[in-house]
Amino acid sequence: MVSIFNHMLNRTPQRTLAVSFASALCLIALAGCSTPFTNQALHTDDNDNTAGGTDNIATDANAKKFVSCLTGKGFEAQAAVAPRTSDSSGKAKTPTTKNMVMLRMLDANGQPVEAGDNGMSVSTDSTTQQMYANSMFTSIDYGTVWVAFKDSTALAGSPYESKRQDYADCEAKNPNFSQPAQNLSQTPTYTDADKQAALDFAKKAREKGFSWVADPTGDEPTTILIPKTVNEDELRRFFKECPVGDAHITYGFDGTAEDFGYDYTKVMDEAMGVVSY
C-alpha cells in the first residue's frame, strides 16, 4: 500500500479528504490543493449547507431524490460535490451543486469503516480494499468514510452486493439521476515547472545526505516517495532540512504507518506546525 499526501497541511479537524482506491494501490491526499489526487467531496447536511466549508452549495434535485430513496431502503447515503474538473485553461471549475451520491463505506463484516486516528488515512485491510475495486470515488468526511459507485452493477463484490436490487430499484425510480462519472476520469496535469521543481528538490535532498530520495518518475512526476527504511528521526530531520517552499510536491509513503513502525502523518504535522486535535 502506498499513501500519498500533499505537503500543504493547512487543515482543520473538519476537513474533507478525497481518497482513490485502485487495485492494491491506496492513494490518500489532502483536499483543496492544486496537486494530484486532491479532489474534494463536500458533506451535505439536512439544510443543504456545506459542512466544513464556507460556501452554501445546493443539492441537485435528482441527487436529493436518489438519496431519499436509498435511505428509505436502509442505506446510509449522502449527496456530495463531485471531484472538480478543469476548464480549457487548466483552472479548476467551481462546483455549483452536490450532484454525486455516496454510501457509507463498510468493511468485510458490514461495519462502517472509520478514518485513522490522525483523520488523514483509511484503516482497512487488503480484503476490504479489494471489495471496492469497482468503486469510482472515496472520501473522508468528519472521520467517516464514503464511497461512490457508478451504478448498481458496480456493487458486485462489495459489502453492498446483497442490496444491489434495492439500489437498482432506486435507479429505476429516479431515471433522471446518474453519477457524474465523467468528472472522475480526468488525468492530472503537471507543468514542466512543477516537474523540474520536484527534480531540483530531490537533487538538493540527496546533496544534504538523504540518499534515499529518488527522482520522481512515471505517473507521479512530482511525488517524493519515502521508503519504509526511513525511521522516525530521519523523517523528522528530512522535513526540517528539506522544506518544499512553494513547489507543488507530494509526499508518498511506501506503506502504512504500521509498516513504518510509527505514525508518519504525526511526524509531518509536528514538522510543519500543524496542531493535532
MOBELNOR-V180567 format. One record per pair of residues at least 24 apart in sequence whose C-alpha atoms are under 8 Angstrom apart, sorted by the first residue. I is the first residue (numbers start at 1). J is the second residue. D is the distance in whole Angstrom. If there is no record, write none. Layout:
I;J;D
I;J;D
This chain:
1;25;5
1;26;6
1;254;7
1;255;5
1;256;7
2;26;6
2;27;6
2;252;7
2;253;6
2;254;5
2;255;5
2;256;7
3;27;5
3;28;5
3;29;8
3;252;6
3;253;5
3;254;7
3;255;7
3;256;7
4;28;5
4;29;6
4;223;8
4;250;7
4;251;6
4;252;4
4;253;6
5;29;5
5;30;6
5;250;6
5;251;5
5;252;6
6;30;6
6;33;8
6;35;7
6;249;7
6;250;4
6;251;6
7;244;8
7;249;7
7;250;6
7;251;7
8;33;7
9;269;8
9;272;8
9;274;7
10;274;7
11;274;8
13;119;7
13;142;7
13;277;7
14;52;5
14;141;7
14;142;5
15;52;6
15;141;7
15;142;7
16;40;7
16;41;7
16;42;7
16;43;8
16;52;8
16;139;7
16;140;6
16;141;5
16;142;7
17;41;7
17;120;7
17;139;5
17;140;5
17;141;7
18;137;8
18;138;6
18;139;4
18;140;6
19;137;7
19;138;5
19;139;5
19;140;7
20;136;8
20;137;6
20;138;6
20;139;8
21;129;7
21;132;8
21;133;7
21;135;8
21;136;8
21;137;7
21;138;7
22;133;7
23;129;8
23;130;7
23;133;6
24;126;7
24;129;7
24;130;7
28;120;8
28;121;7
29;120;8
30;120;8
34;248;8
35;188;8
35;248;7
35;249;8
35;250;8
36;188;6
36;189;8
36;220;8
36;250;8
37;188;8
39;83;5
39;84;6
40;81;7
40;82;7
40;83;6
40;84;7
40;139;8
41;80;5
41;81;5
41;82;6
41;83;6
41;139;7
42;80;5
42;81;5
42;98;8
42;141;8
43;78;7
43;79;7
43;80;6
43;81;8
43;141;7
44;78;7
44;79;6
44;80;6
44;98;8
57;95;8
57;96;6
57;97;6
57;98;7
58;96;7
58;97;5
58;98;6
59;97;5
59;98;5
59;99;6
60;97;6
60;98;6
60;99;5
62;99;8
62;174;7
62;176;6
62;177;5
63;98;8
63;99;6
63;100;7
63;101;6
63;177;6
65;174;7
66;101;8
66;170;6
66;171;7
66;174;6
66;177;7
67;101;7
69;170;6
70;166;8
70;167;7
70;170;7
73;166;7
75;103;7
75;104;8
76;103;6
76;104;6
77;101;7
77;102;6
77;103;4
77;104;6
78;102;5
78;103;7
82;180;7
82;183;7
82;184;8
83;183;6
83;184;6
84;183;7
85;183;6
85;186;7
99;179;7
99;180;7
100;148;8
100;179;6
100;180;6
101;148;6
101;179;7
102;146;6
102;147;5
102;148;4
102;149;7
103;146;5
103;147;5
103;148;6
104;144;8
104;145;6
104;146;5
104;147;6
105;145;6
105;146;5
105;147;6
106;159;6
107;159;7
108;159;6
109;159;8
110;159;6
112;144;8
112;145;8
113;144;7
113;145;6
114;143;6
114;144;5
114;145;6
115;140;7
115;143;5
115;144;6
115;145;7
116;143;8
118;265;7
118;266;7
118;276;8
119;143;6
120;265;8
131;157;6
131;158;5
131;159;7
132;157;8
132;158;6
136;181;8
136;184;7
137;184;8
149;179;8
150;178;8
150;179;6
150;181;6
151;178;8
151;179;8
190;221;8
190;222;8
194;222;7
194;247;7
194;248;6
194;249;8
195;221;6
195;222;6
197;247;6
197;248;8
198;222;5
198;223;7
198;224;8
198;247;7
198;248;8
198;249;6
201;242;8
201;244;7
205;238;8
205;242;6
208;241;8
210;238;7
222;248;7
222;249;5
222;250;6
223;249;6
223;250;5
223;251;5
223;252;6
224;249;7
224;250;6
224;251;5
224;252;6
225;251;6
225;252;4
225;253;6
225;254;7
226;251;7
226;252;6
226;253;5
226;254;6
227;253;6
227;254;5
227;255;8
228;253;7
228;254;6
228;255;7
228;259;7
228;260;5
229;260;8
230;260;8
231;260;7
232;262;7
232;264;7
232;267;7
235;264;8
235;267;8
236;267;6
236;268;7
236;271;6
239;268;7
239;271;6
239;272;8
240;271;6
